[in-house]
Amino acid sequence: MYSFRIPAIPLVFVIALPAIASSEEVAPKVETDTLSEVSVSAKKSSKRDKFITQDRATSVGKSPVSVQDMPQSVTVVDVEQAREMGALNIQDALTYSAGVYAGNFGFDTRIDSASVRGLTPSMFQDGLRNLYGSYNNTRTDIYMLERIEVLKGPSSSVFGQSDLGGIVNSVSKRPKKVAAREVNLQYGMYDRKQLGIDFTGPLSEDGEWLYRLVALKRDSGTQVDYVKDDAVVFMPSVTWQPSDKTSITMQYVHQETDSTVSAQFLPSRGTILPGPLGRISSRTFVGEPGWDRYDTKKDEVSLFVDQAITDQIKLVANLRKVNSDTITREHWTRVGANPDSTGNIQRTIHAADRSTNVFSSDTRLQGNFALGPTKHLVSLGMDYQDALWTERNYTSTTSAFGINVYNPVYGNVDYGALVGAERDNNKIVQTGFYLTEHMEWGPWVVSGALRRDHATNTLLKVGATPDVDARNSVTTGRLGLMYRFESGVSPYVNYSEAFVPNLGTDGNNGVLKPTEGEQREAGMKYYSPDGNTSAAFAWFEIEQLNRVIQGNTPGGLQQTGALTRGWEVEAKHRMGDWELLGNYSRMNAFNDTTKIRLPYVAEKLGSAWAQYKINSNWRAGVGVRYLGDNVGFGGLPTVPSVTLFDAMVGFNYGKWDLRATIRNIADKEFISWCRGNGQDCGYGERQNAVLSANYTF
């Protein structure tokens, strides 16, 4: 039932792309960094292409190697291009990426959710982990970012303990040498109003000091009644470059969100199943206006150092200190309950105050040298993270006051149920030592990484109960091989590993084992000589061991295996005034013991985008997204597939750029996920239209 073979059609499609690409060749311009870099791998266009990004060097590989020359699957999303296609957050920006199921938990004001190749990825920013625990962080605003990088599959050999879906790494805006100033205004549905500024350039006449200031203020409602999405961002940064060998950047971020939890966890009857009085509206709010809230605050200081030691060796160091706080007050319909004949249902009342304090660093020596006919990019480094996240003032219980899901009446907060309990806290201390090597020998590329991690994950128990430690020392690796044909076609194979320590016990006095996994991947990439066409195909198989799931006893957990096997293809092509994008993914993701599908995974995904430059002023684009069906825990219920359409129209005149975008043109009201059979469900994103005005000077 679950046999899988590499499909012939997309493979032939990728091989054939050189024939359909433009034959006109343009000599690429090369932009050098502080150190000279290995030929081909480090080539970057002097004018950055926002649409075709396969020639970009990324930070997820910890070496300045282009995506085209990495023998593993990586996708780079330019944030400006994503905004052109209507993206308002990281989750939106990933919806046109192969193998990525963005928004797998529907419309959510708290987080950017996604699964990569059927598994959860780890969230990083500027190469440092930025998400610990659940609902205790401030959501990174897309206006703060230059690009988003997706490294698919197990990646512990580079990033230490990380989830098996891979790495989603967002890259912050940094100071630039050329002065540029932007004022961005937005107005959209749900009374969205946003003002953003982005100023950068030299502070001194000689260019030794550079600056950047990114700031944002947003007031906005959402598709759910009484749920807002207000935000404030203040992100100044300064770069000191006393010579071409030294670059030191200091960045500060203050970010606040004044929001409400959009996920109402509505009952299955009335959402995916017929309800007593019909379907429950996606606008329904089952909380209490004025009491329910999800407020977050973050203060962050980062230091980025790039120091050349010799012509072939440099030191790269990234350090970050983060303090964040969240206040959660919310209601939801009681999980597993159903409304009565008139629509009344019980509610859960929940409160929690959470904090996160993190120090993280990544320091490496990066070498670039030749040995005979071979060229090498080598990184030898150490990274460290010390993270503590706490939870207090906790309540999660059935409220004495229910609600009617068809005609909600507000004003009934069960203050007597708010016990304000202390909760166990969590702490991670990890030190990792790694070695990466990217070797080129003519058309051959060999890329590998080896890492040794020492990690202590501690559950800090409340009261006299002893703390629970999970100590792990693990060695992980990655090895890839690629052959680059002169035509631009590059087949490759890759093997990689990952591990994730698990906190706590299984409910039967047993300590949870670390979740481990490995990926086997074979693929092919294509990048045309003129830079107007790129494509990638990959077949993958990810085996997961000691996956934590619900146990057979109440409150218990058990560990089992899982297997994800599939393929994905993506292509981009520029043809005159047209820009064309398409991708498709197909996989089987299942419990390796029971053979039941993994929950919340769309096994079929596809998207396409076409944009046309009408003249020097006008442009227009249209897109389609297909989300295959998914299932809840235990394989039921089946959530139907859905096809959504997006569009944009843009007008440029002088220093002004106006853009109107709309996602989900038909305003389809669809179920995105269900927890399990007879349990709660959530809606996907409804229609959202935004008018944006950008003024540069």
BANULO-735834 format. One line per 2 residues: for each residue x, y, z of C-alpha. Coordinates in Angstrom, 3 decimals, always signed. Each point is the difference from the previous one (the first is absolute). Example, Ala and Ser with C-alpha at 12.3 -4.5 7.8 and 13.67 -1.06 7.14 Angstrom:
// residues 2
+12.300/-4.500/+7.800  +1.370/+3.440/-0.660 .
END
This chain:
// residues 697
+0.000/+0.000/+0.000  +2.827/+2.368/+0.811 .
+2.499/-1.027/-2.672  +1.616/+2.948/-1.692 .
+2.101/+0.558/-3.096  +1.591/+3.077/-1.469 .
-2.585/+1.343/-2.497  +1.173/+0.249/-3.580 .
-2.034/+3.009/-1.188  +1.413/+2.699/+2.319 .
+3.487/-1.453/-0.394  -0.237/+0.270/-3.797 .
-1.456/+3.507/+0.453  +3.070/+1.158/+1.912 .
+2.414/-1.610/-2.439  -1.794/+1.651/-2.920 .
+0.065/+3.504/+1.465  +3.322/+0.989/-1.618 .
-1.643/-0.486/-3.393  -2.879/+2.383/+0.756 .
+2.141/+2.625/+1.714  +1.158/+3.076/-1.870 .
+3.146/-0.630/-2.002  +1.328/+3.527/+0.471 .
+2.978/-0.028/+2.371  +1.051/+2.933/+2.105 .
+3.310/-0.019/+1.840  -0.802/+0.010/+3.711 .
+1.293/+2.860/+2.102  +1.818/-1.040/+3.124 .
-0.304/+1.766/+3.350  +2.822/-0.895/+2.393 .
-0.346/-0.169/+3.760  +2.703/+0.791/+2.558 .
+1.944/-3.072/-1.127  +0.329/-1.439/-3.452 .
-2.246/-3.018/-0.357  +0.076/-3.281/-1.833 .
-0.836/+0.430/-3.681  -3.542/-0.841/-1.100 .
-1.350/-0.792/+3.479  +0.411/+3.538/+1.248 .
-1.154/+1.797/-3.121  -2.734/+2.513/+0.611 .
-1.599/+2.469/-2.361  +0.939/+3.616/+0.626 .
-3.681/+0.835/-0.435  -1.907/-2.324/+2.287 .
-2.796/-1.888/-1.734  -3.079/+0.014/+2.220 .
-1.846/-2.619/-2.046  +2.592/-2.637/-0.925 .
+2.070/-0.661/+3.122  +1.774/-3.278/-0.743 .
+3.342/+1.782/-0.504  -0.190/+1.577/+3.485 .
+2.469/-0.892/+2.716  -1.796/-0.820/+3.248 .
+0.870/+0.037/+3.675  -1.616/-3.383/+0.753 .
+3.011/-1.859/-1.400  +2.459/+2.037/+2.134 .
+2.168/+0.467/-3.111  -0.455/+2.495/-2.881 .
-1.258/-2.606/-2.483  -2.826/+0.641/-2.452 .
-3.180/-2.076/+0.152  +0.769/-1.339/-3.474 .
+3.295/-1.499/+1.201  -1.286/-1.549/+3.236 .
-0.679/-3.753/-0.304  -3.141/+0.259/+2.109 .
-3.399/+1.639/-0.307  -0.167/+3.681/+0.994 .
-2.555/+2.666/-0.920  +0.598/+3.742/+0.334 .
-3.002/+2.341/+0.127  +0.733/+3.667/-0.630 .
-2.275/+1.936/+2.360  -0.588/+2.857/-2.443 .
-1.163/-2.538/-2.599  -2.212/-1.706/+2.590 .
-1.622/+3.346/+0.876  -0.566/+0.563/-3.728 .
-2.022/-3.239/+0.084  -2.079/+1.145/+2.980 .
+1.917/-1.437/+2.960  -0.666/+1.745/+3.332 .
+2.057/-2.363/+2.186  +2.548/-2.821/-0.185 .
-2.748/-2.600/-0.272  -1.415/+1.729/-3.097 .
+3.470/+0.360/-1.516  +0.523/-3.784/+0.010 .
-3.244/-0.910/-1.784  +1.654/-0.082/-3.439 .
+2.918/-2.249/+1.051  +0.334/-3.649/-1.015 .
-0.301/-2.551/+2.804  -1.233/+2.599/+2.506 .
-3.539/-0.200/+1.420  -0.298/+3.546/+1.339 .
-2.943/+0.697/+2.274  -0.564/-3.637/+0.890 .
-1.825/+1.185/+3.138  -2.094/+2.553/-1.820 .
-0.348/+3.699/+0.673  +1.942/+0.841/+3.168 .
+1.077/+3.314/+1.535  +2.561/-1.629/+2.324 .
+2.477/-1.854/-2.183  +1.186/-0.726/-3.532 .
-0.829/-3.674/-0.388  +1.316/-2.302/-2.713 .
+1.027/-3.574/-0.615  +2.896/-0.840/-2.312 .
-0.114/-3.377/-1.695  -2.727/-1.010/+2.427 .
+1.970/+0.827/+3.166  +0.439/+3.001/+2.285 .
+2.992/+2.279/-0.729  +2.009/+2.013/+2.524 .
-0.313/+3.789/-0.190  +3.243/+2.012/-0.153 .
+0.885/+3.623/-0.606  +3.407/+1.076/-1.320 .
+1.262/-3.539/+0.565  -0.989/-0.060/+3.697 .
-2.978/-1.864/+1.418  -2.833/+2.396/+0.883 .
-2.887/-2.243/+1.053  -0.011/-1.878/+3.311 .
-3.084/-1.559/+1.543  -3.546/+0.885/-1.060 .
-1.736/+3.388/-0.195  +2.711/+1.780/+1.993 .
+1.644/+1.987/-2.786  -0.760/+3.085/-2.055 .
-0.826/-0.731/-3.616  +2.680/+1.431/-2.300 .
-1.483/+2.613/-2.328  +0.755/-0.540/-3.671 .
+0.821/+3.713/-0.467  +3.153/-0.590/+2.085 .
+1.380/-2.577/-2.457  +2.008/-0.159/-3.227 .
-0.617/-3.658/-0.814  -1.154/-3.361/+1.354 .
+2.081/-3.158/-0.488  -1.432/-3.513/+0.221 .
+2.467/-2.862/+0.494  -2.065/-3.148/-0.502 .
+0.417/-3.123/+2.074  +2.159/-0.931/+3.031 .
+2.703/+2.609/+0.652  +1.542/-0.702/+3.418 .
+3.494/-0.287/-1.470  -0.069/+3.769/-0.535 .
-2.486/+1.311/+2.582  +0.042/-2.534/+2.856 .
-3.261/-1.166/+1.520  -2.595/+0.866/-2.614 .
-3.262/-1.424/-1.213  +0.007/-2.473/-2.854 .
-1.901/+2.231/-2.415  +3.105/+2.140/-0.363 .
+0.762/+3.668/+0.576  -2.028/+3.103/-0.826 .
+2.517/+2.817/+0.375  -1.130/+3.623/-0.333 .
+2.719/+2.548/-0.788  -0.268/+3.504/+1.473 .
+0.512/+3.248/-1.855  +3.529/+1.395/+0.470 .
+1.594/+3.388/-0.722  +0.979/+0.676/-3.633 .
+2.677/+2.186/-1.573  -2.356/+1.667/-2.467 .
-2.495/+2.411/+1.551  -3.639/-1.018/-0.366 .
-3.129/+1.188/+1.777  -3.468/-1.500/-0.148 .
-3.368/+0.878/+1.501  -2.627/-2.729/-0.297 .
-3.734/+0.505/+0.542  -2.583/-2.794/+0.082 .
-3.759/-0.055/+0.210  -2.027/-3.151/-0.332 .
-2.904/-2.170/+0.961  -0.895/-0.373/+3.682 .
+0.940/+3.669/+0.425  +3.705/-0.700/-0.390 .
+2.127/+3.167/+0.276  +3.797/-0.194/+0.006 .
+2.847/+2.506/-0.248  +3.567/-1.234/-0.505 .
+3.327/+1.736/-0.597  +3.304/-1.464/-1.178 .
+2.966/+2.401/-0.156  +3.583/-1.079/-0.675 .
+3.317/+1.403/-1.212  +3.334/+1.431/+1.200 .
+0.272/+1.930/+3.261  +3.435/+1.373/-0.859 .
+1.303/+1.443/-3.259  +2.690/-2.664/-0.351 .
-2.545/-2.824/+0.413  +1.707/-1.371/+3.097 .
-3.269/+0.177/+1.919  -3.304/-1.217/-1.418 .
-3.480/-0.021/+1.483  -3.448/-1.458/-0.508 .
-3.271/+0.850/+1.692  -3.060/-2.172/-0.461 .
-3.173/+0.951/+1.841  -3.656/-0.944/-0.283 .
-3.367/+0.765/+1.572  -3.084/-2.063/-0.816 .
-3.640/+0.088/+1.106  -2.055/-2.799/-1.458 .
-2.955/-2.256/+0.508  -0.185/-3.505/-1.429 .
-2.467/-2.448/-1.526  -1.150/-0.996/+3.518 .
-2.254/+2.410/+1.911  +1.715/+1.875/+2.870 .
+3.420/-1.412/-0.977  +2.576/+2.679/-0.768 .
+3.539/-0.114/-1.320  +1.651/+3.239/+1.135 .
+3.785/+0.307/+0.030  +2.929/+2.343/+0.644 .
+3.535/-0.611/-1.318  +3.137/+2.065/+0.643 .
+3.213/-1.460/-1.482  +3.074/+2.258/-0.266 .
+3.391/-1.406/-1.005  +3.493/+1.433/-0.509 .
+2.927/-1.476/-1.940  +3.655/+0.930/+0.519 .
+2.310/-0.718/-2.950  +3.412/+1.532/+0.688 .
+1.469/-1.995/-2.906  -0.975/-2.563/-2.611 .
+1.078/-2.691/+2.473  -2.288/+0.940/+2.897 .
-3.768/+0.273/+0.327  -1.748/+0.180/+3.376 .
-3.761/+0.542/+0.241  -1.994/+0.685/+3.155 .
-3.763/-0.403/-0.236  -2.754/+0.704/+2.505 .
-3.611/-1.150/-0.320  -2.979/+1.086/+2.038 .
-3.222/-1.609/-1.065  -3.486/-0.070/+1.495 .
-3.227/-1.597/-1.146  -3.400/+0.810/+1.427 .
-2.107/-2.840/-1.259  -2.562/-2.699/+0.748 .
+0.131/-3.728/-0.658  -1.719/-0.600/-3.333 .
-0.256/-3.777/+0.405  -3.392/-0.685/+1.614 .
+0.314/-3.824/-0.061  -3.564/-0.353/-1.232 .
-1.863/-3.327/+0.302  -0.031/-2.502/-2.860 .
-3.802/+0.216/-0.151  -0.599/+3.275/-1.737 .
+3.366/+0.078/-1.775  +1.034/-3.202/-1.777 .
-3.275/-1.731/+0.967  -3.560/+1.343/-0.256 .
-1.008/+2.073/+3.025  -3.360/+0.205/+1.758 .
-0.686/+3.415/-1.561  +2.339/-0.198/-2.975 .
+3.620/+0.965/-0.404  +1.773/+2.096/+2.619 .
+1.431/+3.163/-1.570  +3.769/+0.432/-0.223 .
-0.580/+3.458/+1.530  -1.367/-1.500/+3.218 .
+1.815/+1.100/+3.147  -0.676/-2.175/+3.051 .
+2.101/+2.035/+2.435  -0.727/+3.155/+1.964 .
+0.701/+3.381/-1.689  +2.204/+2.146/+2.227 .
+1.250/-2.994/+2.028  +1.393/-2.375/-2.607 .
+3.386/+1.111/-1.259  +3.354/-1.205/-1.245 .
+2.540/+2.741/+0.693  +3.703/-0.484/-0.627 .
+3.137/+2.069/+0.486  +3.586/-0.634/-1.040 .
+3.297/+1.806/+0.550  +2.961/-1.361/-1.913 .
+3.639/+0.980/-0.503  +2.113/-1.637/-2.719 .
+3.646/+0.297/-1.004  +1.267/-1.141/-3.416 .
+3.759/-0.108/-0.598  +1.826/-0.716/-3.270 .
+3.768/+0.333/+0.415  +2.585/-1.013/-2.593 .
+3.110/-1.499/+1.595  +1.870/-0.785/-3.232 .
-0.944/+0.015/-3.661  -1.319/-3.553/+0.442 .
-1.337/-0.092/+3.563  -2.571/+2.081/+1.792 .
-1.880/-0.042/+3.294  -3.797/+0.116/-0.026 .
-1.899/+0.441/+3.262  -3.702/+0.508/+0.692 .
-1.183/+0.669/+3.556  -3.478/+0.775/+1.326 .
-1.701/+0.718/+3.320  -3.815/-0.138/+0.069 .
-2.582/+0.664/+2.700  -3.639/-0.546/-0.934 .
-3.291/-0.093/+1.889  -3.501/-1.072/-0.945 .
-3.358/+0.409/+1.748  -2.711/-2.416/-1.096 .
-3.658/+0.239/+0.953  -2.385/-2.028/-2.120 .
-3.079/-2.182/-0.287  -0.744/-2.816/-2.397 .
-2.798/-2.483/-0.423  +0.730/-3.042/+2.143 .
+1.921/-2.553/-2.056  -2.148/-3.038/-0.772 .
-3.287/+1.719/+0.896  -2.776/+0.682/-2.484 .
-2.641/+2.733/-0.029  -3.503/-0.920/+1.092 .
-3.062/+0.430/-2.196  -0.031/+3.780/+0.569 .
+3.780/+0.495/-0.462  +1.115/+0.230/+3.642 .
+3.344/-1.575/+0.934  +2.415/-0.041/+2.917 .
+3.165/+2.091/-0.054  +3.520/-0.382/+1.313 .
+1.523/+3.051/+1.687  +3.766/+0.304/-0.251 .
+2.573/+2.424/+1.386  +3.803/-0.050/+0.046 .
+2.913/+2.409/+0.337  +3.131/-1.225/-1.757 .
+3.544/+1.318/-0.293  +3.048/-1.013/-2.007 .
+3.612/+0.984/+0.678  +2.532/-1.141/-2.568 .
+3.681/+0.498/-0.691  +1.292/-1.604/-3.170 .
+3.174/+0.224/-2.036  +1.636/-1.523/-3.053 .
+3.716/+0.571/-0.591  +2.011/-1.542/-2.803 .
+3.211/+0.245/-1.975  -0.688/-0.091/-3.712 .
+2.749/-0.956/-2.437  +0.224/+0.256/-3.776 .
+2.949/-1.736/-1.665  +1.147/-2.277/-2.805 .
+1.849/-3.309/+0.196  +1.231/-1.074/-3.415 .
-3.020/-0.279/-2.300  -2.490/+0.244/+2.870 .
-1.560/+3.114/+1.554  -1.268/+0.051/+3.567 .
-2.325/+2.019/+2.210  +0.434/-1.181/+3.583 .
-1.695/+1.163/+3.188  +1.063/-1.029/+3.484 .
-2.265/+1.333/+2.709  -1.744/-0.166/+3.325 .
-3.495/+1.110/+0.868  -1.588/+0.382/+3.404 .
-3.496/+0.586/+1.300  -1.306/+0.554/+3.502 .
-3.766/+0.361/+0.036  -2.464/+0.181/+2.868 .
-3.748/+0.198/-0.507  -2.387/+0.351/+2.902 .
-3.745/-0.287/+0.481  -2.050/+1.374/+2.881 .
-3.457/+1.254/+0.909  -1.351/-3.045/-1.823 .
-3.616/-1.093/-0.343  -1.602/-2.366/-2.473 .
-3.380/-1.323/+1.098  -3.665/-0.165/-0.948 .
-1.736/+3.338/+0.482  -3.281/+0.210/+1.894 .
-1.340/+2.024/-2.924  -0.571/-1.517/-3.414 .
-0.796/+1.815/-3.217  -2.256/-0.290/-3.021 .
+2.110/-0.511/-3.128  -2.742/+1.381/-2.292 .
-0.992/+3.008/+2.104  +2.740/+0.695/+2.568 .
-0.867/+2.195/+2.980  +3.002/+1.438/+1.844 .
+0.701/+1.240/+3.513  +0.487/-3.264/+1.931 .
+3.588/-0.491/+1.180  +0.333/-2.716/+2.642 .
+2.449/+1.851/+2.249  -0.460/-2.626/+2.715 .
+1.665/-2.608/-2.217  +3.244/+1.992/-0.329 .
+2.263/-1.823/+2.447  +3.267/+1.546/-1.254 .
+2.148/-3.111/+0.524  +3.771/-0.188/-0.379 .
+1.239/-2.310/-2.746  +3.135/-1.997/-0.697 .
+2.664/+2.028/-1.816  +2.333/-1.143/-2.756 .
+3.677/+0.610/-0.613  +2.339/-0.946/-2.839 .
+3.788/+0.280/+0.094  +1.726/-1.243/-3.125 .
+3.530/+0.190/-1.367  +0.760/-1.234/-3.475 .
+3.258/-0.379/-1.938  -0.233/-0.361/-3.757 .
+2.095/-0.343/-3.127  -1.347/+0.641/-3.485 .
+1.798/-0.549/-3.290  -1.046/+1.006/-3.503 .
+2.479/-1.373/-2.551  -0.032/+0.552/-3.763 .
+2.061/-2.032/-2.429  -0.860/+1.139/-3.493 .
-3.692/-0.833/-0.482  -0.149/-2.092/+3.180 .
-1.222/+1.349/+3.333  +0.352/-1.819/+3.307 .
-1.657/+1.622/+3.002  +0.034/-1.364/+3.520 .
-0.428/+0.936/+3.633  +0.813/-1.670/+3.296 .
-1.214/+1.209/+3.377  +0.247/-0.967/+3.660 .
-2.630/+1.346/+2.398  -0.202/+0.011/+3.780 .
-3.479/+1.012/+1.127  -1.808/+0.109/+3.324 .
-3.743/+0.530/-0.116  -1.424/+0.497/+3.492 .
-3.585/-0.027/+1.193  +0.077/+2.245/+3.099 .
-2.751/-1.490/+2.135  -2.183/+2.047/+2.323 .
+0.361/-0.546/+3.746  +1.969/-2.880/+1.502 .
-0.291/-2.270/-3.042  +3.480/-0.739/-1.423 .
+0.917/+1.595/-3.289  +0.128/-2.223/-3.071 .
+3.168/+0.150/-2.109  +0.444/-1.321/-3.511 .
+3.738/-0.056/-0.733  +1.060/-0.850/-3.515 .
+3.315/-0.169/-1.793  -0.596/-0.708/-3.650 .
+2.060/-0.067/-3.178  -1.824/+0.796/-3.242 .
+1.134/+0.333/-3.576  -0.892/+0.960/-3.529 .
+1.555/-1.013/-3.321  -0.920/+1.110/-3.508 .
+1.360/-0.583/-3.483  -0.787/+2.022/-3.148 .
+1.116/+0.034/-3.634  -0.405/+3.266/-1.940 .
-0.484/-0.269/-3.762  +0.942/+2.975/-2.139 .
-3.647/+0.282/-1.063  -0.931/+1.086/+3.536 .
-1.496/-3.351/+1.038  +1.384/-1.325/+3.304 .
-1.137/-3.392/+1.369  +0.803/-0.756/+3.643 .
-0.486/-2.410/+2.896  -0.040/+0.860/+3.686 .
-0.195/-1.640/+3.428  -0.661/+1.917/+3.239 .
-0.878/-0.615/+3.663  -1.839/+1.753/+2.841 .
-0.836/-0.394/+3.678  -2.394/+1.759/+2.382 .
+0.157/-0.586/+3.796  -3.417/-0.493/+1.618 .
-0.806/+1.387/+3.437  -1.961/-1.847/+2.665 .
-1.256/-3.525/+0.471  -2.398/-2.287/-1.821 .
-2.549/-0.126/+2.839  +1.193/-3.463/+1.027 .
+3.167/+1.090/+1.856  +2.062/-0.308/-3.153 .
+2.182/+2.832/-1.357  -0.681/+0.988/-3.585 .
+2.789/-0.863/-2.435  +1.293/+2.566/-2.509 .
-1.790/+0.046/-3.336  +2.464/-0.874/-2.745 .
-0.192/-0.154/-3.759  +1.809/-0.261/-3.276 .
-0.713/+1.101/-3.547  +1.009/-1.520/-3.312 .
-0.388/+2.368/-2.937  +0.696/-0.067/-3.727 .
-0.695/+2.874/-2.299  +0.906/+2.237/-2.869 .
+0.378/+3.770/-0.331  +0.111/+2.242/-3.033 .
+1.075/+3.622/-0.360  +0.211/+1.449/-3.493 .
+3.126/+1.888/-1.112  -2.046/+3.172/-0.572 .
-1.553/-0.194/+3.483  -3.569/-0.014/-1.329 .
-0.905/-3.576/+0.898  +0.437/-2.112/+3.094 .
-1.433/-3.355/+0.988  +0.457/-2.657/+2.656 .
-1.280/-3.525/+0.450  +0.515/-2.131/+3.112 .
-1.015/-3.447/+1.190  +0.256/-0.479/+3.758 .
-0.547/-2.531/+2.748  +0.072/+1.066/+3.650 .
-0.031/-2.640/+2.722  -0.944/+1.188/+3.478 .
+0.691/-1.987/+3.185  -1.523/+0.563/+3.462 .
-2.686/+2.386/-1.195  -2.083/+1.113/+3.016 .
-3.755/-0.646/-0.306  -2.943/-0.462/+2.349 .
+0.267/-3.193/+2.029  -2.426/-2.787/+0.723 .
-0.573/+1.199/+3.573  -1.662/+3.312/+0.982 .
+2.610/+2.749/+0.091  +2.675/-2.399/-1.173 .
+2.358/+0.259/-2.945  +1.668/-2.587/-2.151 .
+2.699/+0.050/-2.636  -0.200/-1.538/-3.427 .
+1.472/+0.315/-3.458  -1.153/+1.959/-3.045 .
+0.929/+0.038/-3.656  -0.385/+2.775/-2.554 .
+0.730/-0.839/-3.607  -0.687/+2.146/-3.027 .
+1.172/+2.348/-2.726  -0.229/+3.662/-0.900 .
+0.677/+2.114/-3.056  +0.233/+3.769/-0.406 .
+0.803/+2.277/-2.922  +0.292/+3.717/-0.728 .
+0.320/+1.579/-3.432  +0.257/+3.563/-1.262 .
-1.136/+0.438/-3.609  +0.013/+3.565/-1.234 .
-2.426/+1.898/+2.227  -1.358/-3.200/+1.569 .
+1.100/-1.602/+3.266  -1.279/-3.552/+0.517 .
+0.216/-2.186/+3.112  -1.303/-3.509/+0.643 .
+0.525/-2.799/+2.501  -1.572/-3.277/+1.049 .
+0.628/-2.384/+2.902  -1.208/-3.549/+0.588 .
+0.776/-2.099/+3.058  -1.133/-2.801/+2.284 .
+0.379/+0.792/+3.717  -1.043/-2.733/+2.417 .
+0.575/-1.699/+3.341  +2.546/-2.717/-0.722 .
-1.713/-2.431/+2.402  -3.720/+0.491/-0.661 .
+0.363/+1.295/-3.604  -2.532/+2.736/+0.872 .
+0.547/+3.407/-1.624  +1.766/+2.650/+2.044 .
-2.367/+2.751/+1.133  -0.156/+3.540/-1.412 .
+2.034/-0.888/-3.123  -1.245/+0.775/-3.506 .
+1.599/-2.732/-2.101  -0.658/+1.874/-3.249 .
+0.941/+3.657/-0.428  +0.264/+2.191/-3.050 .
+0.183/+3.669/-0.937  +0.640/+2.224/-3.003 .
+0.478/+3.720/-0.551  +0.120/+2.042/-3.200 .
+0.880/+3.699/-0.100  +0.054/+2.288/-3.036 .
+1.616/+3.404/-0.387  -2.592/+1.825/-2.117 .
+2.155/+3.077/-0.598  +2.516/+2.131/+1.890 .
-2.665/+0.899/+2.566  -2.530/-2.836/+0.296 .
+0.418/-3.635/+1.017  -2.423/-2.770/+0.999 .
+0.210/-3.510/+1.401  -2.232/-2.943/+0.821 .
+0.655/-3.137/+2.023  -1.621/-3.291/+0.929 .
+0.648/-2.200/+3.039  -1.138/-3.595/+0.432 .
-0.054/-1.480/+3.513  -0.644/-3.736/+0.045 .
-2.074/-1.719/+2.640  +1.389/-0.731/+3.457 .
-1.128/-2.012/+3.012  -0.244/+0.403/+3.756 .
+1.797/-2.082/+2.603  -0.758/-3.680/-0.487 .
-0.769/+0.484/-3.692  -3.433/+1.617/+0.462 .
-1.767/+2.117/-1.051  +1.123/+0.752/-3.549 .
+0.160/+3.749/-0.610  -0.877/+0.672/-3.670 .
+2.409/+1.556/-2.477  -0.440/+3.579/-1.182 .
+1.143/+2.159/-2.908  +0.584/+3.717/+0.601 .
+0.728/+2.899/-2.366  +2.037/+3.169/+0.607 .
+0.649/+3.122/-2.073  +1.815/+3.326/-0.056 .
+0.078/+3.207/-2.042  +2.875/+2.455/+0.296 .
+0.676/+3.521/-1.288  +3.356/+1.768/+0.116 .
+0.460/+3.704/-0.631  +3.123/+1.911/+0.963 .
+0.731/-0.554/+3.661  -3.393/-1.574/+0.659 .
-0.931/-3.656/-0.270  -3.632/-0.999/+0.563 .
-1.063/-3.608/+0.373  -3.340/-1.714/+0.613 .
+0.112/-3.652/+1.044  -2.742/-2.474/+0.805 .
+0.341/-3.519/+1.393  -2.798/-2.564/-0.262 .
-1.862/+2.000/-2.665  -3.148/-2.149/+0.226 .
-0.095/+0.407/+3.796  -0.260/-3.736/+0.558 .
-0.886/-0.920/+3.577  +1.873/-3.263/+0.495 .
+1.077/-2.278/+2.828  +3.791/-0.138/+0.288 .
+0.462/-2.628/+2.720  -1.768/-2.170/+2.580 .
+1.630/-1.340/+3.164  -1.594/-3.453/-0.253 .
-3.248/-1.819/-0.539  -2.811/+1.865/+1.809 .
+2.396/+2.683/+1.259  +0.593/+3.651/-0.831 .
+0.812/+1.520/-3.391  +1.354/+3.268/-1.375 .
-0.645/+2.182/-3.031  +2.532/+1.065/-2.608 .
+0.654/+3.569/-1.121  -2.970/+1.757/-1.602 .
+0.181/+2.698/-2.653  +2.423/+2.783/+0.856 .
+0.613/+3.034/-2.221  +2.628/+2.678/+0.700 .
+0.913/+3.231/-1.768  +3.637/+0.992/+0.481 .
+1.706/+3.297/-0.875  +3.781/+0.160/+0.012 .
+1.929/+3.284/-0.252  +3.789/-0.072/-0.437 .
+2.340/+2.960/+0.154 .
END
